[in-house]
Amino acid sequence: MTPVELNQKGFEALIAALGFVDAVRFIKQFDSGTGNYTSDRHQWLDALSLDDIWADLKEQQVPTE
């Protein structure tokens, strides 16, 4: 089976199981997006120390009763 045939049969199976609209919605979840996550991540996190991250986590914790 070629990749094109596989994609066609897979999409037909999704339509049979979910209907056309929900099959399209399912496929749209897998958008690769844009940008370079690795480079962006360094810009966001390189300036943070472990103590900064730990303090932020403690701040966001929900108190338990």
PQR file of N, CA, C, O and H, with PARSE charges and radii, in Angstrom:
ATOM      1  N   MET A   1       0.864  -1.174   0.000 -0.4000 1.5000
ATOM      2  CA  MET A   1       0.000   0.000   0.000 -0.0000 2.0000
ATOM      3  C   MET A   1       0.909   1.234   0.000  0.5500 1.7000
ATOM      4  O   MET A   1       1.847   1.323   0.792 -0.5500 1.4000
ATOM      5  N   THR A   2       0.627   2.160  -0.874 -0.4000 1.5000
ATOM      6  CA  THR A   2       1.427   3.387  -0.954 -0.0000 2.0000
ATOM      7  C   THR A   2       1.013   4.346   0.170  0.5500 1.7000
ATOM      8  O   THR A   2      -0.069   4.194   0.738 -0.5500 1.4000
ATOM      9  H   THR A   2      -0.135   2.088  -1.517  0.4000 1.0000
ATOM     10  N   PRO A   3       1.862   5.332   0.498 -0.5600 1.5000
ATOM     11  CA  PRO A   3       1.483   6.319   1.512  0.2800 2.0000
ATOM     12  C   PRO A   3       0.178   7.052   1.168  0.5500 1.7000
ATOM     13  O   PRO A   3      -0.619   7.354   2.056 -0.5500 1.4000
ATOM     14  N   VAL A   4      -0.031   7.333  -0.107 -0.4000 1.5000
ATOM     15  CA  VAL A   4      -1.273   8.011  -0.523 -0.0000 2.0000
ATOM     16  C   VAL A   4      -2.474   7.118  -0.242  0.5500 1.7000
ATOM     17  O   VAL A   4      -3.486   7.580   0.284 -0.5500 1.4000
ATOM     18  H   VAL A   4       0.617   7.088  -0.828  0.4000 1.0000
ATOM     19  N   GLU A   5      -2.362   5.840  -0.590 -0.4000 1.5000
ATOM     20  CA  GLU A   5      -3.469   4.900  -0.333 -0.0000 2.0000
ATOM     21  C   GLU A   5      -3.712   4.749   1.159  0.5500 1.7000
ATOM     22  O   GLU A   5      -4.860   4.694   1.600 -0.5500 1.4000
ATOM     23  H   GLU A   5      -1.539   5.465  -1.017  0.4000 1.0000
ATOM     24  N   LEU A   6      -2.644   4.683   1.933 -0.4000 1.5000
ATOM     25  CA  LEU A   6      -2.772   4.571   3.387 -0.0000 2.0000
ATOM     26  C   LEU A   6      -3.502   5.777   3.962  0.5500 1.7000
ATOM     27  O   LEU A   6      -4.406   5.632   4.786 -0.5500 1.4000
ATOM     28  H   LEU A   6      -1.712   4.728   1.574  0.4000 1.0000
ATOM     29  N   ASN A   7      -3.104   6.973   3.521 -0.4000 1.5000
ATOM     30  CA  ASN A   7      -3.787   8.186   3.998 -0.0000 2.0000
ATOM     31  C   ASN A   7      -5.255   8.174   3.618  0.5500 1.7000
ATOM     32  O   ASN A   7      -6.109   8.533   4.429 -0.5500 1.4000
ATOM     33  H   ASN A   7      -2.370   7.091   2.852  0.4000 1.0000
ATOM     34  N   GLN A   8      -5.554   7.770   2.404 -0.4000 1.5000
ATOM     35  CA  GLN A   8      -6.947   7.743   1.949 -0.0000 2.0000
ATOM     36  C   GLN A   8      -7.768   6.752   2.758  0.5500 1.7000
ATOM     37  O   GLN A   8      -8.868   7.078   3.205 -0.5500 1.4000
ATOM     38  H   GLN A   8      -4.861   7.480   1.745  0.4000 1.0000
ATOM     39  N   LYS A   9      -7.247   5.543   2.953 -0.4000 1.5000
ATOM     40  CA  LYS A   9      -7.992   4.543   3.723 -0.0000 2.0000
ATOM     41  C   LYS A   9      -8.128   4.955   5.183  0.5500 1.7000
ATOM     42  O   LYS A   9      -9.168   4.736   5.804 -0.5500 1.4000
ATOM     43  H   LYS A   9      -6.353   5.278   2.590  0.4000 1.0000
ATOM     44  N   GLY A  10      -7.083   5.547   5.719 -0.4000 1.5000
ATOM     45  CA  GLY A  10      -7.151   6.016   7.107 -0.0000 2.0000
ATOM     46  C   GLY A  10      -8.198   7.096   7.289  0.5500 1.7000
ATOM     47  O   GLY A  10      -8.962   7.072   8.254 -0.5500 1.4000
ATOM     48  H   GLY A  10      -6.238   5.726   5.214  0.4000 1.0000
ATOM     49  N   PHE A  11      -8.235   8.039   6.368 -0.4000 1.5000
ATOM     50  CA  PHE A  11      -9.221   9.108   6.469 -0.0000 2.0000
ATOM     51  C   PHE A  11     -10.630   8.564   6.277  0.5500 1.7000
ATOM     52  O   PHE A  11     -11.567   9.003   6.945 -0.5500 1.4000
ATOM     53  H   PHE A  11      -7.614   8.058   5.584  0.4000 1.0000
ATOM     54  N   GLU A  12     -10.780   7.611   5.368 -0.4000 1.5000
ATOM     55  CA  GLU A  12     -12.096   6.981   5.177 -0.0000 2.0000
ATOM     56  C   GLU A  12     -12.537   6.260   6.453  0.5500 1.7000
ATOM     57  O   GLU A  12     -13.718   6.283   6.798 -0.5500 1.4000
ATOM     58  H   GLU A  12     -10.019   7.254   4.825  0.4000 1.0000
ATOM     59  N   ALA A  13     -11.598   5.623   7.153 -0.4000 1.5000
ATOM     60  CA  ALA A  13     -11.931   4.948   8.412 -0.0000 2.0000
ATOM     61  C   ALA A  13     -12.352   5.966   9.475  0.5500 1.7000
ATOM     62  O   ALA A  13     -13.294   5.731  10.232 -0.5500 1.4000
ATOM     63  H   ALA A  13     -10.639   5.604   6.873  0.4000 1.0000
ATOM     64  N   LEU A  14     -11.644   7.097   9.523 -0.4000 1.5000
ATOM     65  CA  LEU A  14     -12.037   8.145  10.470 -0.0000 2.0000
ATOM     66  C   LEU A  14     -13.426   8.678  10.174  0.5500 1.7000
ATOM     67  O   LEU A  14     -14.225   8.884  11.087 -0.5500 1.4000
ATOM     68  H   LEU A  14     -10.878   7.287   8.908  0.4000 1.0000
ATOM     69  N   ILE A  15     -13.716   8.901   8.899 -0.4000 1.5000
ATOM     70  CA  ILE A  15     -15.046   9.388   8.521 -0.0000 2.0000
ATOM     71  C   ILE A  15     -16.110   8.374   8.904  0.5500 1.7000
ATOM     72  O   ILE A  15     -17.180   8.748   9.386 -0.5500 1.4000
ATOM     73  H   ILE A  15     -13.068   8.733   8.157  0.4000 1.0000
ATOM     74  N   ALA A  16     -15.826   7.095   8.693 -0.4000 1.5000
ATOM     75  CA  ALA A  16     -16.801   6.055   9.040 -0.0000 2.0000
ATOM     76  C   ALA A  16     -17.042   6.024  10.550  0.5500 1.7000
ATOM     77  O   ALA A  16     -18.169   5.807  10.995 -0.5500 1.4000
ATOM     78  H   ALA A  16     -14.957   6.792   8.301  0.4000 1.0000
ATOM     79  N   ALA A  17     -15.991   6.238  11.330 -0.4000 1.5000
ATOM     80  CA  ALA A  17     -16.116   6.158  12.787 -0.0000 2.0000
ATOM     81  C   ALA A  17     -16.629   7.447  13.415  0.5500 1.7000
ATOM     82  O   ALA A  17     -17.377   7.411  14.392 -0.5500 1.4000
ATOM     83  H   ALA A  17     -15.076   6.414  10.968  0.4000 1.0000
ATOM     84  N   LEU A  18     -16.220   8.609  12.844 -0.4000 1.5000
ATOM     85  CA  LEU A  18     -16.515   9.884  13.499 -0.0000 2.0000
ATOM     86  C   LEU A  18     -17.464  10.791  12.727  0.5500 1.7000
ATOM     87  O   LEU A  18     -18.023  11.730  13.294 -0.5500 1.4000
ATOM     88  H   LEU A  18     -15.612   8.638  12.050  0.4000 1.0000
ATOM     89  N   GLY A  19     -17.647  10.520  11.457 -0.4000 1.5000
ATOM     90  CA  GLY A  19     -18.360  11.466  10.596 -0.0000 2.0000
ATOM     91  C   GLY A  19     -17.354  12.460  10.042  0.5500 1.7000
ATOM     92  O   GLY A  19     -16.272  12.637  10.601 -0.5500 1.4000
ATOM     93  H   GLY A  19     -17.193   9.758  10.997  0.4000 1.0000
ATOM     94  N   PHE A  20     -17.716  13.112   8.933 -0.4000 1.5000
ATOM     95  CA  PHE A  20     -16.768  13.976   8.238 -0.0000 2.0000
ATOM     96  C   PHE A  20     -16.259  15.127   9.102  0.5500 1.7000
ATOM     97  O   PHE A  20     -15.052  15.360   9.180 -0.5500 1.4000
ATOM     98  H   PHE A  20     -18.595  12.968   8.478  0.4000 1.0000
ATOM     99  N   VAL A  21     -17.166  15.840   9.745 -0.4000 1.5000
ATOM    100  CA  VAL A  21     -16.779  17.031  10.514 -0.0000 2.0000
ATOM    101  C   VAL A  21     -15.829  16.670  11.647  0.5500 1.7000
ATOM    102  O   VAL A  21     -14.795  17.317  11.814 -0.5500 1.4000
ATOM    103  H   VAL A  21     -18.145  15.651   9.682  0.4000 1.0000
ATOM    104  N   ASP A  22     -16.165  15.645  12.429 -0.4000 1.5000
ATOM    105  CA  ASP A  22     -15.291  15.272  13.541 -0.0000 2.0000
ATOM    106  C   ASP A  22     -13.989  14.634  13.056  0.5500 1.7000
ATOM    107  O   ASP A  22     -12.971  14.741  13.740 -0.5500 1.4000
ATOM    108  H   ASP A  22     -17.005  15.119  12.293  0.4000 1.0000
ATOM    109  N   ALA A  23     -13.993  13.983  11.912 -0.4000 1.5000
ATOM    110  CA  ALA A  23     -12.751  13.448  11.346 -0.0000 2.0000
ATOM    111  C   ALA A  23     -11.810  14.599  10.991  0.5500 1.7000
ATOM    112  O   ALA A  23     -10.610  14.524  11.258 -0.5500 1.4000
ATOM    113  H   ALA A  23     -14.820  13.897  11.356  0.4000 1.0000
ATOM    114  N   VAL A  24     -12.343  15.651  10.396 -0.4000 1.5000
ATOM    115  CA  VAL A  24     -11.529  16.831  10.076 -0.0000 2.0000
ATOM    116  C   VAL A  24     -11.031  17.483  11.351  0.5500 1.7000
ATOM    117  O   VAL A  24      -9.865  17.869  11.427 -0.5500 1.4000
ATOM    118  H   VAL A  24     -13.317  15.712  10.179  0.4000 1.0000
ATOM    119  N   ARG A  25     -11.885  17.616  12.352 -0.4000 1.5000
ATOM    120  CA  ARG A  25     -11.475  18.196  13.636 -0.0000 2.0000
ATOM    121  C   ARG A  25     -10.354  17.387  14.259  0.5500 1.7000
ATOM    122  O   ARG A  25      -9.416  17.959  14.815 -0.5500 1.4000
ATOM    123  H   ARG A  25     -12.833  17.303  12.290  0.4000 1.0000
ATOM    124  N   PHE A  26     -10.433  16.061  14.176 -0.4000 1.5000
ATOM    125  CA  PHE A  26      -9.400  15.189  14.711 -0.0000 2.0000
ATOM    126  C   PHE A  26      -8.069  15.428  13.995  0.5500 1.7000
ATOM    127  O   PHE A  26      -7.035  15.581  14.645 -0.5500 1.4000
ATOM    128  H   PHE A  26     -11.195  15.597  13.724  0.4000 1.0000
ATOM    129  N   ILE A  27      -8.090  15.460  12.675 -0.4000 1.5000
ATOM    130  CA  ILE A  27      -6.880  15.664  11.887 -0.0000 2.0000
ATOM    131  C   ILE A  27      -6.257  17.032  12.180  0.5500 1.7000
ATOM    132  O   ILE A  27      -5.034  17.151  12.238 -0.5500 1.4000
ATOM    133  H   ILE A  27      -8.930  15.336  12.147  0.4000 1.0000
ATOM    134  N   LYS A  28      -7.079  18.054  12.364 -0.4000 1.5000
ATOM    135  CA  LYS A  28      -6.571  19.403  12.608 -0.0000 2.0000
ATOM    136  C   LYS A  28      -5.833  19.523  13.936  0.5500 1.7000
ATOM    137  O   LYS A  28      -5.090  20.486  14.128 -0.5500 1.4000
ATOM    138  H   LYS A  28      -8.073  17.957  12.317  0.4000 1.0000
ATOM    139  N   GLN A  29      -6.010  18.588  14.849 -0.4000 1.5000
ATOM    140  CA  GLN A  29      -5.294  18.618  16.122 -0.0000 2.0000
ATOM    141  C   GLN A  29      -3.803  18.408  15.936  0.5500 1.7000
ATOM    142  O   GLN A  29      -3.020  18.754  16.821 -0.5500 1.4000
ATOM    143  H   GLN A  29      -6.613  17.806  14.693  0.4000 1.0000
ATOM    144  N   PHE A  30      -3.396  17.855  14.818 -0.4000 1.5000
ATOM    145  CA  PHE A  30      -2.014  17.471  14.609 -0.0000 2.0000
ATOM    146  C   PHE A  30      -1.256  18.445  13.725  0.5500 1.7000
ATOM    147  O   PHE A  30      -0.370  18.041  12.971 -0.5500 1.4000
ATOM    148  H   PHE A  30      -4.032  17.574  14.099  0.4000 1.0000
ATOM    149  N   ASP A  31      -1.595  19.715  13.809 -0.4000 1.5000
ATOM    150  CA  ASP A  31      -0.896  20.763  13.083 -0.0000 2.0000
ATOM    151  C   ASP A  31       0.503  20.913  13.667  0.5500 1.7000
ATOM    152  O   ASP A  31       0.654  20.996  14.886 -0.5500 1.4000
ATOM    153  H   ASP A  31      -2.314  20.043  14.421  0.4000 1.0000
ATOM    154  N   SER A  32       1.510  20.948  12.835 -0.4000 1.5000
ATOM    155  CA  SER A  32       2.885  21.039  13.320 -0.0000 2.0000
ATOM    156  C   SER A  32       3.245  22.436  13.806  0.5500 1.7000
ATOM    157  O   SER A  32       4.284  22.615  14.440 -0.5500 1.4000
ATOM    158  H   SER A  32       1.387  20.880  11.845  0.4000 1.0000
ATOM    159  N   GLY A  33       2.419  23.412  13.527 -0.4000 1.5000
ATOM    160  CA  GLY A  33       2.669  24.760  14.007 -0.0000 2.0000
ATOM    161  C   GLY A  33       3.803  25.431  13.263  0.5500 1.7000
ATOM    162  O   GLY A  33       4.216  24.979  12.195 -0.5500 1.4000
ATOM    163  H   GLY A  33       1.574  23.267  13.012  0.4000 1.0000
ATOM    164  N   THR A  34       4.303  26.514  13.835 -0.4000 1.5000
ATOM    165  CA  THR A  34       5.388  27.260  13.205 -0.0000 2.0000
ATOM    166  C   THR A  34       6.445  27.577  14.247  0.5500 1.7000
ATOM    167  O   THR A  34       6.214  27.422  15.446 -0.5500 1.4000
ATOM    168  H   THR A  34       3.968  26.882  14.702  0.4000 1.0000
ATOM    169  N   GLY A  35       7.584  28.014  13.794 -0.4000 1.5000
ATOM    170  CA  GLY A  35       8.643  28.442  14.694 -0.0000 2.0000
ATOM    171  C   GLY A  35       9.591  27.310  15.047  0.5500 1.7000
ATOM    172  O   GLY A  35       9.490  26.196  14.534 -0.5500 1.4000
ATOM    173  H   GLY A  35       7.772  28.140  12.820  0.4000 1.0000
ATOM    174  N   ASN A  36      10.513  27.632  15.937 -0.4000 1.5000
ATOM    175  CA  ASN A  36      11.520  26.689  16.401 -0.0000 2.0000
ATOM    176  C   ASN A  36      11.399  26.585  17.917  0.5500 1.7000
ATOM    177  O   ASN A  36      11.912  27.434  18.646 -0.5500 1.4000
ATOM    178  H   ASN A  36      10.595  28.537  16.354  0.4000 1.0000
ATOM    179  N   TYR A  37      10.723  25.550  18.384 -0.4000 1.5000
ATOM    180  CA  TYR A  37      10.448  25.425  19.816 -0.0000 2.0000
ATOM    181  C   TYR A  37      11.726  25.387  20.642  0.5500 1.7000
ATOM    182  O   TYR A  37      11.790  25.991  21.713 -0.5500 1.4000
ATOM    183  H   TYR A  37      10.306  24.860  17.792  0.4000 1.0000
ATOM    184  N   THR A  38      12.749  24.677  20.152 -0.4000 1.5000
ATOM    185  CA  THR A  38      13.984  24.547  20.923 -0.0000 2.0000
ATOM    186  C   THR A  38      14.637  25.909  21.132  0.5500 1.7000
ATOM    187  O   THR A  38      15.066  26.229  22.241 -0.5500 1.4000
ATOM    188  H   THR A  38      12.697  24.187  19.283  0.4000 1.0000
ATOM    189  N   SER A  39      14.714  26.706  20.080 -0.4000 1.5000
ATOM    190  CA  SER A  39      15.295  28.045  20.186 -0.0000 2.0000
ATOM    191  C   SER A  39      14.436  28.929  21.088  0.5500 1.7000
ATOM    192  O   SER A  39      14.962  29.632  21.950 -0.5500 1.4000
ATOM    193  H   SER A  39      14.366  26.446  19.179  0.4000 1.0000
ATOM    194  N   ASP A  40      13.127  28.897  20.893 -0.4000 1.5000
ATOM    195  CA  ASP A  40      12.218  29.702  21.708 -0.0000 2.0000
ATOM    196  C   ASP A  40      12.314  29.321  23.176  0.5500 1.7000
ATOM    197  O   ASP A  40      12.306  30.185  24.052 -0.5500 1.4000
ATOM    198  H   ASP A  40      12.699  28.326  20.192  0.4000 1.0000
ATOM    199  N   ARG A  41      12.405  28.030  23.440 -0.4000 1.5000
ATOM    200  CA  ARG A  41      12.474  27.540  24.824 -0.0000 2.0000
ATOM    201  C   ARG A  41      13.704  28.105  25.531  0.5500 1.7000
ATOM    202  O   ARG A  41      13.632  28.490  26.698 -0.5500 1.4000
ATOM    203  H   ARG A  41      12.412  27.327  22.728  0.4000 1.0000
ATOM    204  N   HIS A  42      14.822  28.153  24.830 -0.4000 1.5000
ATOM    205  CA  HIS A  42      16.029  28.728  25.428 -0.0000 2.0000
ATOM    206  C   HIS A  42      15.821  30.198  25.774  0.5500 1.7000
ATOM    207  O   HIS A  42      16.297  30.660  26.811 -0.5500 1.4000
ATOM    208  H   HIS A  42      14.881  27.840  23.882  0.4000 1.0000
ATOM    209  N   GLN A  43      15.123  30.933  24.930 -0.4000 1.5000
ATOM    210  CA  GLN A  43      14.851  32.338  25.223 -0.0000 2.0000
ATOM    211  C   GLN A  43      13.984  32.477  26.469  0.5500 1.7000
ATOM    212  O   GLN A  43      14.172  33.404  27.257 -0.5500 1.4000
ATOM    213  H   GLN A  43      14.736  30.558  24.088  0.4000 1.0000
ATOM    214  N   TRP A  44      13.039  31.565  26.650 -0.4000 1.5000
ATOM    215  CA  TRP A  44      12.125  31.644  27.798 -0.0000 2.0000
ATOM    216  C   TRP A  44      12.778  31.196  29.097  0.5500 1.7000
ATOM    217  O   TRP A  44      12.540  31.778  30.155 -0.5500 1.4000
ATOM    218  H   TRP A  44      12.886  30.812  26.010  0.4000 1.0000
ATOM    219  N   LEU A  45      13.598  30.161  29.011 -0.4000 1.5000
ATOM    220  CA  LEU A  45      14.028  29.495  30.245 -0.0000 2.0000
ATOM    221  C   LEU A  45      15.476  29.725  30.653  0.5500 1.7000
ATOM    222  O   LEU A  45      15.810  29.507  31.818 -0.5500 1.4000
ATOM    223  H   LEU A  45      13.791  29.688  28.152  0.4000 1.0000
ATOM    224  N   ASP A  46      16.348  30.153  29.751 -0.4000 1.5000
ATOM    225  CA  ASP A  46      17.761  30.268  30.108 -0.0000 2.0000
ATOM    226  C   ASP A  46      18.021  31.259  31.232  0.5500 1.7000
ATOM    227  O   ASP A  46      18.971  31.099  31.998 -0.5500 1.4000
ATOM    228  H   ASP A  46      16.076  30.329  28.804  0.4000 1.0000
ATOM    229  N   ALA A  47      17.187  32.274  31.332 -0.4000 1.5000
ATOM    230  CA  ALA A  47      17.396  33.280  32.378 -0.0000 2.0000
ATOM    231  C   ALA A  47      16.876  32.835  33.740  0.5500 1.7000
ATOM    232  O   ALA A  47      17.162  33.475  34.752 -0.5500 1.4000
ATOM    233  H   ALA A  47      16.415  32.404  30.710  0.4000 1.0000
ATOM    234  N   LEU A  48      16.115  31.742  33.774 -0.4000 1.5000
ATOM    235  CA  LEU A  48      15.542  31.275  35.040 -0.0000 2.0000
ATOM    236  C   LEU A  48      16.497  30.333  35.762  0.5500 1.7000
ATOM    237  O   LEU A  48      17.127  29.470  35.151 -0.5500 1.4000
ATOM    238  H   LEU A  48      15.883  31.221  32.952  0.4000 1.0000
ATOM    239  N   SER A  49      16.590  30.518  37.064 -0.4000 1.5000
ATOM    240  CA  SER A  49      17.367  29.581  37.877 -0.0000 2.0000
ATOM    241  C   SER A  49      16.422  28.503  38.406  0.5500 1.7000
ATOM    242  O   SER A  49      15.201  28.637  38.321 -0.5500 1.4000
ATOM    243  H   SER A  49      16.079  31.219  37.561  0.4000 1.0000
ATOM    244  N   LEU A  50      16.987  27.464  38.938 -0.4000 1.5000
ATOM    245  CA  LEU A  50      16.177  26.411  39.540 -0.0000 2.0000
ATOM    246  C   LEU A  50      15.364  26.976  40.705  0.5500 1.7000
ATOM    247  O   LEU A  50      14.219  26.577  40.916 -0.5500 1.4000
ATOM    248  H   LEU A  50      17.978  27.356  39.007  0.4000 1.0000
ATOM    249  N   ASP A  51      15.953  27.900  41.455 -0.4000 1.5000
ATOM    250  CA  ASP A  51      15.223  28.532  42.570 -0.0000 2.0000
ATOM    251  C   ASP A  51      14.020  29.323  42.062  0.5500 1.7000
ATOM    252  O   ASP A  51      12.963  29.317  42.692 -0.5500 1.4000
ATOM    253  H   ASP A  51      16.883  28.224  41.283  0.4000 1.0000
ATOM    254  N   ASP A  52      14.177  30.008  40.917 -0.4000 1.5000
ATOM    255  CA  ASP A  52      13.047  30.739  40.320 -0.0000 2.0000
ATOM    256  C   ASP A  52      11.911  29.788  39.957  0.5500 1.7000
ATOM    257  O   ASP A  52      10.745  30.054  40.247 -0.5500 1.4000
ATOM    258  H   ASP A  52      15.036  30.013  40.405  0.4000 1.0000
ATOM    259  N   ILE A  53      12.265  28.690  39.326 -0.4000 1.5000
ATOM    260  CA  ILE A  53      11.264  27.705  38.908 -0.0000 2.0000
ATOM    261  C   ILE A  53      10.578  27.107  40.125  0.5500 1.7000
ATOM    262  O   ILE A  53       9.357  26.956  40.133 -0.5500 1.4000
ATOM    263  H   ILE A  53      13.212  28.474  39.090  0.4000 1.0000
ATOM    264  N   TRP A  54      11.343  26.768  41.146 -0.4000 1.5000
ATOM    265  CA  TRP A  54      10.784  26.174  42.368 -0.0000 2.0000
ATOM    266  C   TRP A  54       9.829  27.165  43.049  0.5500 1.7000
ATOM    267  O   TRP A  54       8.755  26.775  43.508 -0.5500 1.4000
ATOM    268  H   TRP A  54      12.335  26.891  41.140  0.4000 1.0000
ATOM    269  N   ALA A  55      10.214  28.428  43.114 -0.4000 1.5000
ATOM    270  CA  ALA A  55       9.355  29.447  43.737 -0.0000 2.0000
ATOM    271  C   ALA A  55       8.055  29.598  42.955  0.5500 1.7000
ATOM    272  O   ALA A  55       6.988  29.740  43.551 -0.5500 1.4000
ATOM    273  H   ALA A  55      11.086  28.746  42.741  0.4000 1.0000
ATOM    274  N   ASP A  56       8.135  29.569  41.629 -0.4000 1.5000
ATOM    275  CA  ASP A  56       6.936  29.677  40.804 -0.0000 2.0000
ATOM    276  C   ASP A  56       6.015  28.480  41.026  0.5500 1.7000
ATOM    277  O   ASP A  56       4.797  28.641  41.110 -0.5500 1.4000
ATOM    278  H   ASP A  56       9.002  29.453  41.145  0.4000 1.0000
ATOM    279  N   LEU A  57       6.580  27.297  41.120 -0.4000 1.5000
ATOM    280  CA  LEU A  57       5.761  26.107  41.381 -0.0000 2.0000
ATOM    281  C   LEU A  57       5.060  26.204  42.732  0.5500 1.7000
ATOM    282  O   LEU A  57       3.877  25.884  42.843 -0.5500 1.4000
ATOM    283  H   LEU A  57       7.569  27.166  41.051  0.4000 1.0000
ATOM    284  N   LYS A  58       5.776  26.638  43.746 -0.4000 1.5000
ATOM    285  CA  LYS A  58       5.175  26.775  45.076 -0.0000 2.0000
ATOM    286  C   LYS A  58       4.040  27.798  45.063  0.5500 1.7000
ATOM    287  O   LYS A  58       3.023  27.621  45.734 -0.5500 1.4000
ATOM    288  H   LYS A  58       6.738  26.898  43.656  0.4000 1.0000
ATOM    289  N   GLU A  59       4.229  28.871  44.290 -0.4000 1.5000
ATOM    290  CA  GLU A  59       3.216  29.921  44.180 -0.0000 2.0000
ATOM    291  C   GLU A  59       1.913  29.396  43.558  0.5500 1.7000
ATOM    292  O   GLU A  59       0.822  29.836  43.922 -0.5500 1.4000
ATOM    293  H   GLU A  59       5.055  29.015  43.745  0.4000 1.0000
ATOM    294  N   GLN A  60       2.038  28.469  42.634 -0.4000 1.5000
ATOM    295  CA  GLN A  60       0.886  27.978  41.893 -0.0000 2.0000
ATOM    296  C   GLN A  60       0.197  26.790  42.557  0.5500 1.7000
ATOM    297  O   GLN A  60      -0.854  26.350  42.090 -0.5500 1.4000
ATOM    298  H   GLN A  60       2.924  28.112  42.339  0.4000 1.0000
ATOM    299  N   GLN A  61       0.763  26.272  43.622 -0.4000 1.5000
ATOM    300  CA  GLN A  61       0.148  25.127  44.287 -0.0000 2.0000
ATOM    301  C   GLN A  61      -1.166  25.535  44.934  0.5500 1.7000
ATOM    302  O   GLN A  61      -1.308  26.623  45.491 -0.5500 1.4000
ATOM    303  H   GLN A  61       1.616  26.629  44.001  0.4000 1.0000
ATOM    304  N   VAL A  62      -2.119  24.616  44.836 -0.4000 1.5000
ATOM    305  CA  VAL A  62      -3.417  24.826  45.465 -0.0000 2.0000
ATOM    306  C   VAL A  62      -3.341  24.222  46.865  0.5500 1.7000
ATOM    307  O   VAL A  62      -2.991  23.052  47.019 -0.5500 1.4000
ATOM    308  H   VAL A  62      -2.003  23.732  44.383  0.4000 1.0000
ATOM    309  N   PRO A  63      -3.666  25.008  47.874 -0.5600 1.5000
ATOM    310  CA  PRO A  63      -3.603  24.470  49.243  0.2800 2.0000
ATOM    311  C   PRO A  63      -4.596  23.314  49.412  0.5500 1.7000
ATOM    312  O   PRO A  63      -5.724  23.376  48.924 -0.5500 1.4000
ATOM    313  N   THR A  64      -4.166  22.276  50.099 -0.4000 1.5000
ATOM    314  CA  THR A  64      -5.064  21.144  50.378 -0.0000 2.0000
ATOM    315  C   THR A  64      -5.609  21.305  51.781  0.5500 1.7000
ATOM    316  O   THR A  64      -4.953  21.835  52.677 -0.5500 1.4000
ATOM    317  H   THR A  64      -3.249  22.225  50.495  0.4000 1.0000
ATOM    318  N   GLU A  65      -6.817  20.834  51.938 -0.4000 1.5000
ATOM    319  CA  GLU A  65      -7.464  20.955  53.250 -0.0000 2.0000
ATOM    320  C   GLU A  65      -7.223  19.729  54.067  0.5500 1.7000
ATOM    321  O   GLU A  65      -7.688  19.643  55.203 -0.5500 1.4000
ATOM    322  H   GLU A  65      -7.351  20.403  51.210  0.4000 1.0000
TER
END
